[in-house]
Amino acid sequence: MIDQLPDDILIAILSRMGVEEAVRTSVLSSRWRYLWKHTSIYNSETLEFDDMYTDTGTKMDETKFKDLVNHVLKSHQGPLVESFIIRYGNVRDRSIDIDKWIYFAMRKEVESFELNFSSCDVWLDFGYKFPEFLLSHSSCSTPSFQFLRSLVLVEVDIEDEVVRYFLDSCYHIEEVCIIGSNTTKNVEVVGRSPFLRELEISECWNMQSIKISAKYIFCLTYQGSEISLQIERTPMFFELALGGEFCESFIYEPNKHSSYSFQLKNLALILQAEFPFGRERTIAPADLPRLHALERLELNIESQVGRSLLFFTSLIKASPRLREFRIQIDYIVTVPGYTDSEIRIMMPFPEVSTVESNGVDHKNLKVVTMVGYCGCASEEDFLVQLSKMAEQSLEKIVIDTNCDYYLNTDWVMYRVTEEEWEKPIENNKQKNTTMTRFHAKIHAEKLASSIASKIKFLIT
């Protein structure tokens, strides 16, 4: 009966389908062959391709995916494309097709371009290298990225010279994100790119240095090994996110970061366990980062159940203007081949006592959020300590009991009275999660009743 519908209705239906599904209808009959070309997909200012089937969660065949993309790009009739996204995690060879996709983006004068080759297979290193042929496209009559505003490259090797091309030649560029490039080593944002606001360099393990001296940049994200980071003459810079070894440098070597840490308003730190080797942290650093302007602090940490979290009160002490604090905890249960004591050494922060974390009356902290709460005593001690530190200012504590810890063990821990007990539950992960979240919520409610009543608790 659908064949009896008028073309405009069929075109409206196809426009609401995914790219692949709409194109596939061209084989139904001679009438359907060209219908999809009249849809908004065909003339769209946004083209997005993903080789992951949304209904099954499986990857599309490589040849099938490339044929689909090539067919749509060849048939595209719109003069310009505002946003062009390729997410292609099933690639196995360095195909010339990808070079053509980049050239298409240049011809269509895209403003937002994402090339994402991240794969579910963590051991797969495709090693696609961003082509340098675009460096020769400097004439006004040849395609270029001159209108580009956002560039996202994931698992794409890009040389420093090509990064410099984007920063020098793309006058309007506002965002640059490079993740997993093996050839990016030294990035400089110095006096160029007057509109650049955000820069991310993550998991580029051969990085050596980042130098930023730009008037309007306000946000930097860096996750990786220790590098030379120089940030100067950046009056708008106020947001920083750090992960990997360099994150520890920010905490334990504050003098290296004092030239810019004092102006930060938002700070996110990702502290992960160091496998296979770690540096045992037994004491808190004598000095702390200068965080005099900080208003929001976010921590994402890996820890062991029961390990004291009181060390992180030192960062709150160093932030007198802090208004919002959020901590997300991912608990490590076991690591094959390692004992509990060896795992403890790999934790990226020391354990400190309640006495060491005392002595501050914080006047501005208003909201505390804990995500990954499982109900152990170390979490209670931490939240109680924060409530004492900010007794006059703290307004709300949010506790999220969605904790992956219980998905990794058949033995769950929860508090029933004043002590912790272990209780086996049948080997069913979903039931474990439901049961233990129930007990975690009960414990959180008891904690809430024991803390000053003026503080509002939100428990989920």
DOZA-851171 format. One record per residue (C-alpha): x, y, z; chain; residue in one letter; residue number from 1. Coordinates in nm, 2 decimals. Each point is the difference from the previous one (the first is absolute). Layout:
{atom {X,Y,Z},"A","A",NUM}
...
This chain:
{atom {0.00,0.00,0.00},"A","M",1}
{atom {0.29,0.24,0.06},"A","I",2}
{atom {0.06,0.02,-0.38},"A","D",3}
{atom {-0.33,0.17,-0.03},"A","Q",4}
{atom {0.11,0.30,0.21},"A","L",5}
{atom {0.09,0.32,-0.18},"A","P",6}
{atom {0.37,0.08,-0.05},"A","D",7}
{atom {0.01,0.29,0.25},"A","D",8}
{atom {-0.12,-0.23,0.28},"A","I",9}
{atom {0.26,-0.27,-0.09},"A","L",10}
{atom {0.27,0.26,-0.01},"A","I",11}
{atom {-0.11,0.13,0.34},"A","A",12}
{atom {0.03,-0.36,0.14},"A","I",13}
{atom {0.34,-0.06,-0.15},"A","L",14}
{atom {0.13,0.33,0.14},"A","S",15}
{atom {-0.07,-0.13,0.35},"A","R",16}
{atom {0.21,-0.32,-0.06},"A","M",17}
{atom {0.37,-0.05,0.04},"A","G",18}
{atom {0.23,0.05,-0.30},"A","V",19}
{atom {0.05,-0.37,-0.06},"A","E",20}
{atom {-0.36,-0.09,0.03},"A","E",21}
{atom {-0.11,0.28,-0.24},"A","A",22}
{atom {0.26,-0.09,-0.26},"A","V",23}
{atom {-0.10,-0.37,0.01},"A","R",24}
{atom {-0.35,0.07,-0.11},"A","T",25}
{atom {0.14,0.10,-0.34},"A","S",26}
{atom {0.01,-0.38,-0.09},"A","V",27}
{atom {-0.38,-0.06,0.06},"A","L",28}
{atom {-0.12,0.11,-0.34},"A","S",29}
{atom {0.06,0.25,-0.28},"A","S",30}
{atom {-0.23,0.24,0.18},"A","R",31}
{atom {0.19,-0.02,0.32},"A","W",32}
{atom {0.34,0.03,-0.17},"A","R",33}
{atom {0.04,0.37,0.02},"A","Y",34}
{atom {-0.25,0.09,0.27},"A","L",35}
{atom {0.26,0.03,0.27},"A","W",36}
{atom {0.18,0.26,-0.20},"A","K",37}
{atom {-0.28,0.24,0.06},"A","H",38}
{atom {0.02,-0.04,0.38},"A","T",39}
{atom {0.16,0.23,0.25},"A","S",40}
{atom {0.28,-0.26,0.04},"A","I",41}
{atom {0.11,0.05,-0.36},"A","Y",42}
{atom {0.01,0.37,0.02},"A","N",43}
{atom {0.08,0.02,0.37},"A","S",44}
{atom {0.24,0.26,0.15},"A","E",45}
{atom {0.09,-0.28,0.25},"A","T",46}
{atom {0.14,-0.33,-0.11},"A","L",47}
{atom {0.07,-0.26,0.27},"A","E",48}
{atom {0.12,-0.36,-0.06},"A","F",49}
{atom {0.05,-0.26,0.27},"A","D",50}
{atom {0.10,-0.36,-0.08},"A","D",51}
{atom {-0.17,-0.12,0.32},"A","M",52}
{atom {-0.35,-0.14,-0.04},"A","Y",53}
{atom {-0.21,0.18,0.26},"A","T",54}
{atom {-0.25,-0.29,0.02},"A","D",55}
{atom {0.24,-0.29,0.04},"A","T",56}
{atom {0.32,0.17,0.13},"A","G",57}
{atom {0.21,-0.18,-0.26},"A","T",58}
{atom {0.24,0.15,-0.25},"A","K",59}
{atom {-0.09,0.05,-0.37},"A","M",60}
{atom {0.21,-0.19,-0.25},"A","D",61}
{atom {0.29,0.22,-0.11},"A","E",62}
{atom {-0.07,-0.02,-0.37},"A","T",63}
{atom {-0.37,0.06,0.05},"A","K",64}
{atom {0.07,0.31,0.21},"A","F",65}
{atom {0.25,0.15,-0.24},"A","K",66}
{atom {-0.25,-0.07,-0.29},"A","D",67}
{atom {-0.27,0.17,0.19},"A","L",68}
{atom {0.20,0.31,0.08},"A","V",69}
{atom {0.14,0.03,-0.36},"A","N",70}
{atom {-0.35,-0.04,-0.15},"A","H",71}
{atom {-0.15,0.28,0.22},"A","V",72}
{atom {0.29,0.24,-0.05},"A","L",73}
{atom {0.01,-0.06,-0.37},"A","K",74}
{atom {-0.38,0.07,-0.02},"A","S",75}
{atom {-0.01,0.29,0.24},"A","H",76}
{atom {-0.15,0.31,-0.17},"A","Q",77}
{atom {0.03,0.26,0.27},"A","G",78}
{atom {0.25,0.28,-0.07},"A","P",79}
{atom {0.13,-0.01,0.36},"A","L",80}
{atom {0.02,-0.23,0.30},"A","V",81}
{atom {0.00,0.16,0.34},"A","E",82}
{atom {0.09,-0.31,0.20},"A","S",83}
{atom {0.18,-0.32,-0.13},"A","F",84}
{atom {0.05,-0.29,0.24},"A","I",85}
{atom {0.16,-0.34,-0.08},"A","I",86}
{atom {0.02,-0.26,0.29},"A","R",87}
{atom {0.17,-0.30,-0.15},"A","Y",88}
{atom {0.13,-0.25,0.25},"A","G",89}
{atom {0.01,-0.31,-0.23},"A","N",90}
{atom {0.27,0.13,-0.23},"A","V",91}
{atom {0.28,-0.24,-0.08},"A","R",92}
{atom {0.21,0.17,-0.27},"A","D",93}
{atom {0.12,0.34,-0.10},"A","R",94}
{atom {-0.26,0.06,-0.27},"A","S",95}
{atom {0.01,0.28,-0.26},"A","I",96}
{atom {-0.37,0.04,0.07},"A","D",97}
{atom {0.08,0.18,0.32},"A","I",98}
{atom {0.21,0.25,-0.18},"A","D",99}
{atom {-0.29,0.06,-0.23},"A","K",100}
{atom {-0.24,0.06,0.29},"A","W",101}
{atom {0.24,0.27,0.14},"A","I",102}
{atom {0.01,0.16,-0.34},"A","Y",103}
{atom {-0.38,-0.01,-0.02},"A","F",104}
{atom {0.00,0.19,0.34},"A","A",105}
{atom {0.23,0.26,-0.15},"A","M",106}
{atom {-0.21,0.05,-0.31},"A","R",107}
{atom {-0.32,0.03,0.20},"A","K",108}
{atom {0.17,0.26,0.23},"A","E",109}
{atom {-0.10,-0.18,0.32},"A","V",110}
{atom {-0.01,0.19,0.32},"A","E",111}
{atom {0.00,-0.31,0.23},"A","S",112}
{atom {0.21,-0.31,-0.10},"A","F",113}
{atom {0.04,-0.32,0.20},"A","E",114}
{atom {0.21,-0.30,-0.11},"A","L",115}
{atom {-0.02,-0.27,0.27},"A","N",116}
{atom {0.17,-0.34,-0.05},"A","F",117}
{atom {-0.02,-0.12,0.36},"A","S",118}
{atom {-0.06,-0.37,0.02},"A","S",119}
{atom {-0.14,-0.24,0.25},"A","C",120}
{atom {0.32,-0.20,-0.04},"A","D",121}
{atom {0.24,0.19,0.23},"A","V",122}
{atom {0.30,-0.19,-0.16},"A","W",123}
{atom {-0.09,0.11,-0.35},"A","L",124}
{atom {0.23,0.28,-0.13},"A","D",125}
{atom {-0.13,0.11,-0.34},"A","F",126}
{atom {0.26,0.28,-0.03},"A","G",127}
{atom {-0.19,0.21,-0.26},"A","Y",128}
{atom {0.21,0.31,-0.06},"A","K",129}
{atom {-0.18,0.33,-0.08},"A","F",130}
{atom {0.11,0.08,-0.36},"A","P",131}
{atom {0.24,0.29,-0.05},"A","E",132}
{atom {-0.12,0.07,-0.35},"A","F",133}
{atom {-0.23,0.27,0.15},"A","L",134}
{atom {0.30,0.21,0.09},"A","L",135}
{atom {0.04,0.09,-0.37},"A","S",136}
{atom {-0.35,0.13,-0.02},"A","H",137}
{atom {0.07,0.36,0.08},"A","S",138}
{atom {-0.17,0.17,-0.31},"A","S",139}
{atom {-0.34,0.16,0.04},"A","C",140}
{atom {-0.12,-0.20,-0.29},"A","S",141}
{atom {0.08,-0.34,0.14},"A","T",142}
{atom {-0.19,-0.19,0.27},"A","P",143}
{atom {0.12,0.06,0.36},"A","S",144}
{atom {-0.12,0.00,0.36},"A","F",145}
{atom {-0.01,0.38,0.02},"A","Q",146}
{atom {-0.36,-0.01,0.15},"A","F",147}
{atom {0.08,-0.27,0.25},"A","L",148}
{atom {-0.11,0.07,0.36},"A","R",149}
{atom {0.02,-0.34,0.17},"A","S",150}
{atom {0.26,-0.28,-0.07},"A","L",151}
{atom {-0.02,-0.34,0.18},"A","V",152}
{atom {0.25,-0.27,-0.09},"A","L",153}
{atom {-0.01,-0.33,0.19},"A","V",154}
{atom {0.26,-0.28,-0.07},"A","E",155}
{atom {0.13,0.21,-0.29},"A","V",156}
{atom {0.37,0.06,-0.02},"A","D",157}
{atom {0.06,0.37,-0.08},"A","I",158}
{atom {0.35,0.16,-0.03},"A","E",159}
{atom {0.08,0.32,0.18},"A","D",160}
{atom {0.03,0.18,-0.34},"A","E",161}
{atom {-0.36,-0.09,-0.08},"A","V",162}
{atom {-0.12,0.11,0.35},"A","V",163}
{atom {0.18,0.33,-0.07},"A","R",164}
{atom {-0.19,0.03,-0.33},"A","Y",165}
{atom {-0.33,-0.02,0.17},"A","F",166}
{atom {0.10,0.25,0.26},"A","L",167}
{atom {0.15,0.24,-0.25},"A","D",168}
{atom {-0.23,-0.03,-0.30},"A","S",169}
{atom {-0.34,-0.06,0.16},"A","C",170}
{atom {-0.07,0.36,0.12},"A","Y",171}
{atom {-0.34,-0.09,0.15},"A","H",172}
{atom {0.10,-0.32,0.18},"A","I",173}
{atom {-0.14,-0.01,0.36},"A","E",174}
{atom {0.06,-0.36,0.11},"A","E",175}
{atom {0.28,-0.25,-0.07},"A","V",176}
{atom {-0.01,-0.35,0.14},"A","C",177}
{atom {0.27,-0.26,-0.07},"A","I",178}
{atom {-0.02,-0.34,0.17},"A","I",179}
{atom {0.22,-0.30,-0.05},"A","G",180}
{atom {0.25,0.15,-0.25},"A","S",181}
{atom {0.34,-0.17,0.00},"A","N",182}
{atom {0.17,0.27,-0.21},"A","T",183}
{atom {-0.10,0.32,0.19},"A","T",184}
{atom {0.28,0.11,0.22},"A","K",185}
{atom {0.01,0.38,0.04},"A","N",186}
{atom {-0.30,0.22,-0.02},"A","V",187}
{atom {0.02,0.38,0.00},"A","E",188}
{atom {-0.28,0.25,0.02},"A","V",189}
{atom {0.18,0.33,-0.01},"A","V",190}
{atom {-0.16,0.31,-0.13},"A","G",191}
{atom {-0.19,-0.19,-0.27},"A","R",192}
{atom {-0.36,-0.12,-0.02},"A","S",193}
{atom {-0.16,0.31,0.16},"A","P",194}
{atom {-0.33,-0.19,0.05},"A","F",195}
{atom {0.14,-0.32,0.15},"A","L",196}
{atom {-0.18,-0.07,0.32},"A","R",197}
{atom {0.06,-0.37,0.09},"A","E",198}
{atom {0.29,-0.23,-0.05},"A","L",199}
{atom {0.02,-0.38,0.08},"A","E",200}
{atom {0.30,-0.22,-0.03},"A","I",201}
{atom {-0.06,-0.34,0.15},"A","S",202}
{atom {0.18,-0.34,-0.02},"A","E",203}
{atom {0.26,0.12,-0.24},"A","C",204}
{atom {0.28,-0.19,0.17},"A","W",205}
{atom {0.29,0.16,-0.19},"A","N",206}
{atom {-0.09,0.35,0.11},"A","M",207}
{atom {0.28,0.22,0.12},"A","Q",208}
{atom {-0.13,0.35,0.04},"A","S",209}
{atom {-0.30,0.23,-0.02},"A","I",210}
{atom {0.04,0.37,-0.02},"A","K",211}
{atom {-0.29,0.24,0.02},"A","I",212}
{atom {0.00,0.37,-0.02},"A","S",213}
{atom {-0.33,0.10,-0.14},"A","A",214}
{atom {-0.23,0.28,0.10},"A","K",215}
{atom {-0.34,-0.18,-0.01},"A","Y",216}
{atom {0.07,-0.36,0.08},"A","I",217}
{atom {-0.19,-0.10,0.32},"A","F",218}
{atom {0.02,-0.38,0.02},"A","C",219}
{atom {0.27,-0.27,-0.03},"A","L",220}
{atom {-0.04,-0.37,0.04},"A","T",221}
{atom {0.32,-0.22,0.02},"A","Y",222}
{atom {0.02,-0.36,0.09},"A","Q",223}
{atom {0.34,-0.18,-0.03},"A","G",224}
{atom {0.35,-0.02,0.11},"A","S",225}
{atom {0.20,0.28,0.16},"A","E",226}
{atom {0.08,0.28,-0.25},"A","I",227}
{atom {0.12,0.36,-0.01},"A","S",228}
{atom {-0.31,0.21,0.04},"A","L",229}
{atom {0.04,0.38,-0.05},"A","Q",230}
{atom {-0.31,0.22,0.04},"A","I",231}
{atom {0.05,0.37,0.00},"A","E",232}
{atom {-0.18,0.32,-0.10},"A","R",233}
{atom {-0.33,-0.17,0.00},"A","T",234}
{atom {-0.24,0.23,0.19},"A","P",235}
{atom {-0.31,-0.20,-0.09},"A","M",236}
{atom {0.14,-0.34,0.10},"A","F",237}
{atom {-0.19,-0.14,0.29},"A","F",238}
{atom {-0.09,-0.37,-0.07},"A","E",239}
{atom {0.24,-0.29,0.02},"A","L",240}
{atom {-0.04,-0.38,-0.02},"A","A",241}
{atom {0.29,-0.23,0.07},"A","L",242}
{atom {0.05,-0.38,0.00},"A","G",243}
{atom {0.29,-0.25,0.00},"A","G",244}
{atom {0.34,0.06,0.14},"A","E",245}
{atom {-0.02,0.37,-0.06},"A","F",246}
{atom {-0.30,0.02,0.23},"A","C",247}
{atom {0.21,-0.12,0.29},"A","E",248}
{atom {0.26,0.26,-0.09},"A","S",249}
{atom {-0.26,0.27,0.05},"A","F",250}
{atom {-0.07,-0.12,0.36},"A","I",251}
{atom {0.35,-0.11,0.11},"A","Y",252}
{atom {0.21,0.26,-0.18},"A","E",253}
{atom {-0.21,0.32,0.03},"A","P",254}
{atom {0.29,0.24,-0.06},"A","N",255}
{atom {0.01,-0.12,-0.37},"A","K",256}
{atom {-0.36,0.12,-0.05},"A","H",257}
{atom {-0.01,0.31,0.22},"A","S",258}
{atom {0.01,0.24,-0.31},"A","S",259}
{atom {-0.36,-0.10,-0.09},"A","Y",260}
{atom {-0.15,-0.20,0.28},"A","S",261}
{atom {-0.09,0.32,0.19},"A","F",262}
{atom {-0.25,0.11,-0.27},"A","Q",263}
{atom {-0.19,-0.32,-0.04},"A","L",264}
{atom {-0.37,0.00,0.08},"A","K",265}
{atom {-0.09,-0.36,-0.12},"A","N",266}
{atom {0.24,-0.29,0.06},"A","L",267}
{atom {-0.05,-0.37,-0.08},"A","A",268}
{atom {0.26,-0.26,0.10},"A","L",269}
{atom {0.00,-0.37,-0.11},"A","I",270}
{atom {0.21,-0.21,0.24},"A","L",271}
{atom {0.04,-0.36,-0.11},"A","Q",272}
{atom {0.19,-0.29,0.15},"A","A",273}
{atom {0.34,-0.05,-0.15},"A","E",274}
{atom {0.04,-0.34,-0.16},"A","F",275}
{atom {0.22,-0.19,-0.01},"A","P",276}
{atom {0.23,0.23,0.20},"A","F",277}
{atom {-0.10,0.26,0.25},"A","G",278}
{atom {0.16,0.25,0.24},"A","R",279}
{atom {-0.12,-0.06,0.35},"A","E",280}
{atom {-0.14,0.32,0.15},"A","R",281}
{atom {0.02,0.00,0.37},"A","T",282}
{atom {-0.02,0.37,0.09},"A","I",283}
{atom {-0.18,0.30,-0.13},"A","A",284}
{atom {0.22,0.26,-0.18},"A","P",285}
{atom {0.13,0.28,0.23},"A","A",286}
{atom {-0.10,0.26,-0.26},"A","D",287}
{atom {-0.33,0.02,-0.19},"A","L",288}
{atom {-0.10,0.15,-0.33},"A","P",289}
{atom {-0.10,0.36,0.00},"A","R",290}
{atom {-0.38,-0.01,-0.06},"A","L",291}
{atom {-0.11,0.33,0.13},"A","H",292}
{atom {-0.26,0.06,-0.27},"A","A",293}
{atom {-0.14,-0.36,-0.02},"A","L",294}
{atom {-0.37,-0.03,0.02},"A","E",295}
{atom {-0.07,-0.35,-0.13},"A","R",296}
{atom {0.22,-0.31,0.06},"A","L",297}
{atom {-0.07,-0.34,-0.15},"A","E",298}
{atom {0.19,-0.32,0.08},"A","L",299}
{atom {-0.02,-0.33,-0.17},"A","N",300}
{atom {0.20,-0.25,0.19},"A","I",301}
{atom {0.08,-0.37,0.02},"A","E",302}
{atom {0.01,-0.15,0.35},"A","S",303}
{atom {-0.04,-0.30,0.22},"A","Q",304}
{atom {-0.30,-0.05,0.22},"A","V",305}
{atom {0.08,0.13,0.35},"A","G",306}
{atom {0.30,0.21,-0.11},"A","R",307}
{atom {-0.01,0.34,0.17},"A","S",308}
{atom {-0.11,0.29,-0.23},"A","L",309}
{atom {0.10,0.27,0.25},"A","L",310}
{atom {0.30,0.10,-0.20},"A","F",311}
{atom {-0.22,0.19,-0.24},"A","F",312}
{atom {-0.11,0.24,0.27},"A","T",313}
{atom {0.35,0.16,-0.05},"A","S",314}
{atom {-0.11,0.12,-0.35},"A","L",315}
{atom {-0.32,0.14,0.15},"A","I",316}
{atom {0.21,0.19,0.26},"A","K",317}
{atom {0.21,0.15,-0.29},"A","A",318}
{atom {-0.32,0.13,-0.16},"A","S",319}
{atom {-0.15,0.26,0.23},"A","P",320}
{atom {-0.26,0.11,-0.26},"A","R",321}
{atom {-0.11,-0.35,-0.09},"A","L",322}
{atom {-0.38,-0.02,-0.03},"A","R",323}
{atom {-0.05,-0.35,-0.16},"A","E",324}
{atom {0.19,-0.32,0.05},"A","F",325}
{atom {-0.07,-0.33,-0.18},"A","R",326}
{atom {0.18,-0.33,0.04},"A","I",327}
{atom {-0.06,-0.32,-0.20},"A","Q",328}
{atom {0.15,-0.32,0.13},"A","I",329}
{atom {0.07,-0.31,-0.21},"A","D",330}
{atom {0.09,-0.28,0.23},"A","Y",331}
{atom {0.26,-0.26,-0.09},"A","I",332}
{atom {-0.08,-0.35,0.14},"A","V",333}
{atom {0.27,-0.22,-0.12},"A","T",334}
{atom {0.28,0.00,-0.27},"A","V",335}
{atom {0.12,-0.33,-0.13},"A","P",336}
{atom {0.35,-0.07,0.12},"A","G",337}
{atom {0.01,0.26,0.27},"A","Y",338}
{atom {-0.06,-0.02,0.38},"A","T",339}
{atom {-0.21,0.25,0.19},"A","D",340}
{atom {0.31,0.16,0.14},"A","S",341}
{atom {0.15,0.04,-0.34},"A","E",342}
{atom {-0.32,0.16,-0.13},"A","I",343}
{atom {0.01,0.24,0.30},"A","R",344}
{atom {0.34,0.13,-0.11},"A","I",345}
{atom {-0.14,0.07,-0.34},"A","M",346}
{atom {-0.26,0.24,0.13},"A","M",347}
{atom {0.07,0.36,-0.11},"A","P",348}
{atom {-0.06,0.17,0.33},"A","F",349}
{atom {0.12,-0.06,0.36},"A","P",350}
{atom {-0.21,-0.08,0.30},"A","E",351}
{atom {-0.01,0.27,0.27},"A","V",352}
{atom {-0.17,0.00,0.34},"A","S",353}
{atom {-0.29,0.21,0.12},"A","T",354}
{atom {0.24,0.21,0.21},"A","V",355}
{atom {0.21,0.09,-0.30},"A","E",356}
{atom {-0.31,0.12,-0.19},"A","S",357}
{atom {-0.13,0.22,0.28},"A","N",358}
{atom {0.04,0.37,0.05},"A","G",359}
{atom {-0.19,0.18,-0.27},"A","V",360}
{atom {-0.32,0.20,0.02},"A","D",361}
{atom {-0.11,0.02,-0.36},"A","H",362}
{atom {-0.25,0.29,-0.06},"A","K",363}
{atom {-0.11,-0.05,-0.36},"A","N",364}
{atom {-0.05,-0.37,-0.07},"A","L",365}
{atom {-0.37,-0.06,-0.08},"A","K",366}
{atom {-0.05,-0.32,-0.19},"A","V",367}
{atom {0.18,-0.34,0.03},"A","V",368}
{atom {-0.07,-0.29,-0.23},"A","T",369}
{atom {0.13,-0.35,0.03},"A","M",370}
{atom {-0.06,-0.25,-0.28},"A","V",371}
{atom {0.08,-0.37,0.03},"A","G",372}
{atom {-0.10,-0.01,0.37},"A","Y",373}
{atom {0.00,-0.36,0.13},"A","C",374}
{atom {-0.06,0.07,0.37},"A","G",375}
{atom {0.35,-0.07,0.16},"A","C",376}
{atom {0.14,0.18,0.30},"A","A",377}
{atom {0.26,0.20,-0.19},"A","S",378}
{atom {-0.27,0.17,-0.20},"A","E",379}
{atom {-0.19,0.09,0.32},"A","E",380}
{atom {0.32,0.14,0.16},"A","D",381}
{atom {0.06,0.21,-0.30},"A","F",382}
{atom {-0.35,0.15,-0.03},"A","L",383}
{atom {-0.01,0.06,0.38},"A","V",384}
{atom {0.33,0.18,-0.02},"A","Q",385}
{atom {-0.12,0.22,-0.28},"A","L",386}
{atom {-0.32,0.08,0.19},"A","S",387}
{atom {0.21,0.11,0.29},"A","K",388}
{atom {0.25,0.20,-0.21},"A","M",389}
{atom {-0.29,0.20,-0.17},"A","A",390}
{atom {-0.25,-0.01,0.29},"A","E",391}
{atom {-0.12,0.35,-0.06},"A","Q",392}
{atom {-0.02,0.00,-0.38},"A","S",393}
{atom {-0.08,-0.35,-0.11},"A","L",394}
{atom {-0.36,-0.02,-0.14},"A","E",395}
{atom {-0.03,-0.33,-0.19},"A","K",396}
{atom {0.17,-0.35,-0.01},"A","I",397}
{atom {-0.09,-0.22,-0.30},"A","V",398}
{atom {0.07,-0.37,0.03},"A","I",399}
{atom {-0.02,-0.22,-0.32},"A","D",400}
{atom {0.00,-0.37,0.09},"A","T",401}
{atom {0.06,-0.12,-0.36},"A","N",402}
{atom {0.32,-0.19,0.08},"A","C",403}
{atom {0.18,-0.24,-0.24},"A","D",404}
{atom {0.18,-0.16,0.29},"A","Y",405}
{atom {-0.29,-0.25,0.05},"A","Y",406}
{atom {0.02,-0.11,-0.37},"A","L",407}
{atom {0.35,-0.14,0.06},"A","N",408}
{atom {-0.05,-0.22,0.30},"A","T",409}
{atom {-0.24,-0.26,0.13},"A","D",410}
{atom {0.06,0.12,0.36},"A","W",411}
{atom {-0.15,0.33,0.09},"A","V",412}
{atom {0.07,0.22,0.30},"A","M",413}
{atom {-0.25,0.22,0.18},"A","Y",414}
{atom {-0.04,0.14,0.35},"A","R",415}
{atom {-0.28,-0.14,0.21},"A","V",416}
{atom {0.09,0.15,0.34},"A","T",417}
{atom {0.32,0.17,0.10},"A","E",418}
{atom {0.23,-0.26,-0.17},"A","E",419}
{atom {0.04,-0.13,-0.35},"A","E",420}
{atom {-0.10,-0.35,-0.09},"A","W",421}
{atom {0.04,-0.21,-0.31},"A","E",422}
{atom {-0.30,-0.19,-0.12},"A","K",423}
{atom {-0.01,-0.24,-0.30},"A","P",424}
{atom {-0.28,0.05,-0.26},"A","I",425}
{atom {-0.07,-0.24,-0.28},"A","E",426}
{atom {0.21,0.04,-0.31},"A","N",427}
{atom {-0.22,0.24,-0.19},"A","N",428}
{atom {0.16,0.33,-0.08},"A","K",429}
{atom {-0.33,0.19,-0.06},"A","Q",430}
{atom {-0.14,-0.13,0.34},"A","K",431}
{atom {0.33,0.09,0.17},"A","N",432}
{atom {-0.02,0.35,-0.13},"A","T",433}
{atom {-0.36,0.05,0.10},"A","T",434}
{atom {0.04,-0.15,0.34},"A","M",435}
{atom {0.32,0.19,0.09},"A","T",436}
{atom {-0.13,0.33,-0.13},"A","R",437}
{atom {-0.30,-0.06,0.23},"A","F",438}
{atom {0.23,-0.04,0.30},"A","H",439}
{atom {0.23,0.29,-0.11},"A","A",440}
{atom {-0.31,0.23,-0.01},"A","K",441}
{atom {-0.10,-0.12,0.35},"A","I",442}
{atom {0.35,0.08,0.13},"A","H",443}
{atom {0.00,0.34,-0.18},"A","A",444}
{atom {-0.33,0.09,0.16},"A","E",445}
{atom {0.14,-0.09,0.35},"A","K",446}
{atom {0.30,0.22,-0.08},"A","L",447}
{atom {-0.23,0.28,-0.10},"A","A",448}
{atom {-0.19,-0.02,0.33},"A","S",449}
{atom {0.33,0.02,0.20},"A","S",450}
{atom {0.11,0.32,-0.17},"A","I",451}
{atom {-0.13,0.35,0.07},"A","A",452}
{atom {-0.36,0.02,-0.11},"A","S",453}
{atom {0.05,0.33,-0.19},"A","K",454}
{atom {0.18,-0.18,-0.27},"A","I",455}
{atom {-0.23,-0.14,-0.27},"A","K",456}
{atom {0.08,-0.36,-0.11},"A","F",457}
{atom {-0.08,-0.13,-0.35},"A","L",458}
{atom {0.05,-0.38,-0.02},"A","I",459}
{atom {-0.05,-0.19,-0.32},"A","T",460}
